[in-house]
Every structure is written in C-alpha cells, then in structure tokens.
Amino acid sequence: ILQQISNFIPSTTLDSIYHDLMNKNQWVWRTNFWRYYLIDNLQPYRESDRNSWYGNQQTELDASLTGHWKQLFDSVFALAGPNFILQRYALNGQTQGQEQEFHTDITESLPGDHVSYLMYLNTEWDKSWGGATEFYKNGAIEKIYPEPGKLVIFNAQSQHRGAGPTIPNALRLTIVLHGQLI
C-alpha cells in the first residue's frame, strides 16, 4: 500500500454519490459482485491497446462525467498529477457471500508503473461488518477496512481482493481508478 487518506471524499459529495448508487438502476451482475456503469460511450477497454484506455478518450470521458462524479475523478487526477493516464475505472458493489478472488488490476507483465486509487463509497461502515480489501504479499495478508470516503493508493499490479460484508443487507461500495504513471 502506497498511501491511505481518510475522508478523501467530502461528506456532501459522498452523500450525493451514495444517493445515485442507491437510486439509479445501472447495476449489472458480474461473477461475484455487482458492477455499476457511469459512462456508456467509451470504447471497450483493452489493457494492451493504449488507444482504448479511458484517459485517451478524454472527450467522451469529459462529456459523461458531471457534478459529483466529475469532482471525484478530478480530485484523483489532481492527486495523481499530470503524468497519470487513466486506463479504466471500476465501480463495484458486494453483498454478504460475494467474495472476490485475488487478482491484479493491471496484468503484472504490462511494463510501466501502474497505480490504483480505490475509494470506499459507503456513507457509513463499521469494521465489524467485514468487507476488507485484502492485499497478498510474501505469504501474508494485510487488511484495509472500509471507511466512508477513504482513499487507498496501491500498486495496480499487486495481488488483492475485496471481501464481501459479513452481515446481511449491507452493500460494500467501491470505485477504483487504474492508471499508468508516464
């Protein structure tokens, strides 16, 4: 883990984002989690094709991101700096029993420095509800528990997974922006 920033997302922005996620019907079921799509007009992402990276589709990205979503992305871009190019984003939801497999956000063999900016989007969360992001390194697991508005920055080529909540009727909400530092 490179850095953790508590309250990265201001509470008013977080409230607006949470309201969107709970009240708009844009969730799609994936294998072990839910995916929410903010932007429909982007070319399909292919890791090995830089032209498909979302940062290279800036016109489409700018046209689709408005209000609190634009504020969120712009805050990450400002923190990441001018040498960051967005490869893709993923907005996920998990309920009890929806356990992700360990994975990398960017294939380990892809050259360059790749960074993930993971944000927790729940307006409230108790550590006893589980839902940790688990990082696997050298045979050990490090757990980072959700906190409303928290940002976790890590190497996008490191093994990690999102654990589902341990209680019923809880939805663990995260967004992650993956990119390369050039």
FENPE-V832113 format. One record per pair of residues at least 6 apart in sequence whose C-alpha atoms are under 6 Angstrom apart, sorted by sequence separation. I is the first residue (numbers start at 1). J is the second residue. D is the distance in Angstrom with one decimal. If there is no record, write none. Layout:
BEGIN
I&J&D, I&J&D
END
This chain:
BEGIN
28&34&5.7, 46&52&6.0, 135&141&5.4, 28&35&5.1, 45&52&5.1, 135&142&5.1, 27&35&5.5, 45&53&6.0, 134&142&5.6, 27&36&4.5, 43&52&5.9, 134&143&4.5, 26&36&5.6, 133&143&5.7, 132&143&5.7, 133&144&5.2, 132&144&5.3, 132&145&4.3, 136&159&5.4, 124&148&5.7, 135&159&5.9, 136&160&5.8, 39&64&5.9, 123&148&5.1, 135&160&4.2, 120&146&5.9, 122&148&5.3, 134&160&5.3, 134&161&5.4, 120&148&5.8, 121&149&5.8, 133&161&5.7, 120&149&5.4, 133&162&4.5, 55&85&5.3, 120&150&5.5, 55&86&4.4, 119&150&5.6, 132&163&5.4, 54&86&5.7, 119&151&4.5, 131&163&4.7, 54&87&5.3, 118&151&5.6, 131&164&4.7, 53&87&4.4, 54&88&5.5, 118&152&5.1, 131&165&4.4, 117&152&5.9, 130&165&4.9, 117&153&4.7, 129&165&5.5, 130&166&5.2, 116&153&5.7, 129&166&5.3, 116&154&5.4, 129&167&5.8, 115&154&5.8, 115&155&4.7, 116&156&4.9, 115&156&4.6, 114&156&5.3, 108&157&5.1, 106&156&5.5, 105&156&5.1, 106&157&5.2, 122&173&5.8, 121&173&5.1, 104&157&5.0, 120&173&6.0, 121&174&5.4, 104&158&5.5, 120&174&4.6, 13&68&5.8, 36&91&5.4, 104&159&5.0, 119&174&5.5, 35&91&5.7, 103&159&5.1, 119&175&5.4, 35&92&4.7, 102&159&5.8, 103&160&5.6, 118&175&5.8, 34&92&5.5, 102&160&5.0, 118&176&4.2, 34&93&4.8, 102&161&4.7, 117&176&5.3, 33&93&5.9, 101&161&5.9, 117&177&5.1, 33&94&5.1, 100&161&5.6, 116&177&5.6, 100&162&5.6, 116&178&4.4, 115&178&5.8, 99&163&5.2, 115&179&5.5, 33&98&5.9, 99&164&5.3, 114&179&5.5, 32&98&5.1, 98&164&5.2, 114&180&4.3, 97&164&5.9, 113&180&5.6, 96&164&5.2, 113&181&5.5, 95&164&5.6, 96&165&4.8, 94&164&5.5, 95&165&5.8, 96&166&5.5, 96&168&5.7, 95&170&5.8, 95&171&4.9, 94&171&5.4, 94&172&5.0, 93&172&5.4, 93&173&4.7, 92&173&5.8, 92&174&5.4, 91&174&5.8, 91&175&4.2, 90&175&5.6, 90&176&5.4, 89&176&5.5, 89&177&4.4, 88&178&5.5, 87&178&5.6, 87&179&4.7, 86&179&4.3, 85&179&5.3, 85&180&5.4, 84&180&5.6, 84&181&4.5, 83&181&5.3, 83&182&5.1, 9&149&4.6, 8&149&5.5, 7&149&4.7, 8&150&5.5, 7&150&5.1, 8&151&5.9, 6&150&4.4, 5&150&5.8, 5&151&5.1, 4&151&5.7, 4&152&4.5, 3&152&5.9, 3&153&5.1, 2&153&5.5, 2&154&5.0, 1&154&4.6
END
